[in-house]
């Protein structure tokens, strides 16, 4: 015997509107949050080290853009549907679709020397800081 439970909010209108509005494509989190790229950023003397969690994403579906001091990570997790005869999906909580994350490191990145590695669902970026050149004073003629 199974018992079904349902949460009831204090406001009856909340229950009425709960599934009424259209949510963004790929929205599957019951906590109300859209999936995002979780990152850790560390710094060394001359570089930033970034680790980004991207589980279930193929290396070919990850794009990293560097524009000055702004780094953007865009990834797409593609849904592979394989349903066997007589089988049906009862519930799916895994997210499929695009996720993106941009952040400003505050110092320009040397994009010619930057590198990326992806292994076991973790993207590792090594982002060398651009050498800061002292201001040049122009000679007025």
KAQUIJO-V661892 format. One record per residue. N is the residue number from 1. PHI is phi in whole degrees, -180 to 180 (NA if undefined). Layout:
BEGIN
n = {N/N}
phi = {PHI/PHI}
END
This chain:
BEGIN
n = {1/2/3/4/5/6/7/8/9/10/11/12/13/14/15/16/17/18/19/20/21/22/23/24/25/26/27/28/29/30/31/32/33/34/35/36/37/38/39/40/41/42/43/44/45/46/47/48/49/50/51/52/53/54/55/56/57/58/59/60/61/62/63/64/65/66/67/68/69/70/71/72/73/74/75/76/77/78/79/80/81/82/83/84/85/86/87/88/89/90/91/92/93/94/95/96/97/98/99/100/101/102/103/104/105/106/107/108/109/110/111/112/113/114/115/116/117/118/119/120/121/122/123/124/125/126/127/128/129/130/131/132/133/134/135/136/137/138/139/140/141}
phi = {NA/-113/-115/-93/-118/-141/-78/-120/-86/-70/-103/-60/-67/-60/-64/-66/-90/-51/-109/-79/-89/-75/-102/-58/-58/86/-68/-139/-85/-80/-80/93/-101/-80/-61/-142/-88/-89/-129/-123/-125/-121/-128/-117/-55/-122/-157/-103/-116/-118/-120/-125/-82/-138/-66/79/-103/-77/-55/-70/-101/-113/-129/-121/-117/-122/-132/69/-104/-99/-114/-122/-116/-126/-138/-130/-100/-93/-88/-107/-101/-135/-111/-84/-60/83/-107/-142/-83/-92/-161/-134/-118/-80/-89/-129/142/-93/-130/-145/-150/-124/-151/-105/-89/86/-131/-59/-101/-81/-67/-75/-108/-71/-140/-139/-140/-127/-153/55/80/-123/-92/-114/-112/-113/-119/-65/-75/-70/-64/-86/-98/-65/-59/-101/-91/-82/-84/-87/-103}
END
